[in-house]
Structure formats: C-alpha cells, structure tokens
Amino acid sequence: MTTPTTHTARPVPASVLKELLTLDDAGRPAVPVTDDEGGAPLRCCLRRSRPGERIALVSYAPLRRWAAETGAHPGAYDEQGPVFVHAEKCAGPERGGGLPFTNAPRVVRRYSADGRILGGRLVEGPDGFEPALAEAFADPAVALVHVRAVEYGCFLYEVRRD
C-alpha cells in the first residue's frame, strides 16, 4: 500500500528550462535529439520520455539556482550535473501524479538554509518516500531536499518545506 502524498516534487521551472536550452549551467548550448527508445527521466515534467520525443541532456545546478533565490552560500556543496529535459516548451507535470521516480532506490538529501548538506537517507521503495520526507522536514534546520538517483547520483527533483 502506498502512503498518500503530502509533499510536492518540484520540476525544473519553465523559465529555467528556457535558459538551459539556450545555455546550460556549464555554459554549453543544448543539443536536442530525438529519443528513439524513450525512458529518459525528464526533469521538466517529472515523467519518462516517450519514443519520438525531442529531448536534450543539459547541465543543471539546482542548489546554485536555489541559493541565488534565497541568498544562501553553498560553497563546495554547489554542484552541477546532467539532466534530461524536453528540447522544446514543456507543459510541466500532470497534476495529482504523486512523487515521481520512486520505482528504484533513491537518496533523499537534506540541505540547510545556507546550502550545506545536513545528511541523507536511502529510500528503497515507493512507500518509503513520504516517511523520509516527513522525517527530513521535521528537522527545523532542513530548508529543502533533493531526491537523487543512487546509481549515478543524478538530481531528480527538489522538495521544499511547505
């Protein structure tokens, strides 16, 4: 039985997607491709790509962008990595879809208001996400959480305090 979702996954915002497709966070232009197979985890709409969709693999620095909004200074914790996005305008996630990408082990990484890592937790199945997020946000020092893939460490999405 899956726990009801009380936390919201935040995709790459549409305005940021537009920037990343022009010049990504590593300073490179996007190179759109047709995804013949499908299955790429799209961070703009938080679903897997479908065969034939135009996508791009871009470098994204989610903590850096959050820090620019909040005035935080993450120092060495600022990192950038590869994310798949639609190569054109994206409608964003479907409403009421729950937490995405919960079908494999993930790391729930906690960050403080100044952008420092406060710890993390391995989550191994869909039923573990809500308890892990509730535990993270029960700590008043936690400002936001990143959900990341275990196998590559890639950023999947962000969850902020409600």
Sequence and secondary structure as in RCSB ss.txt:
>XXXX:A:sequence
MTTPTTHTARPVPASVLKELLTLDDAGRPAVPVTDDEGGAPLRCCLRRSRPGERIALVSYAPLRRWAAETGAHPG
AYDEQGPVFVHAEKCAGPERGGGLPFTNAPRVVRRYSADGRILGGRLVEGPDGFEPALAEAFADPAVALVHVRAV
EYGCFLYEVRRD
>XXXX:A:secstr
      S  B   HHHHHHHHHS TTS     EEESS   EETTTTEE  TTEEEEEEEE HHHHHHHHHT   G
GG   EEEEEESS      TT  SSS SS EEEEEEETTS EEEEEEE SGGGHHHHHHHHHHSTTEEEEEEEET
TT  EEEEEE  
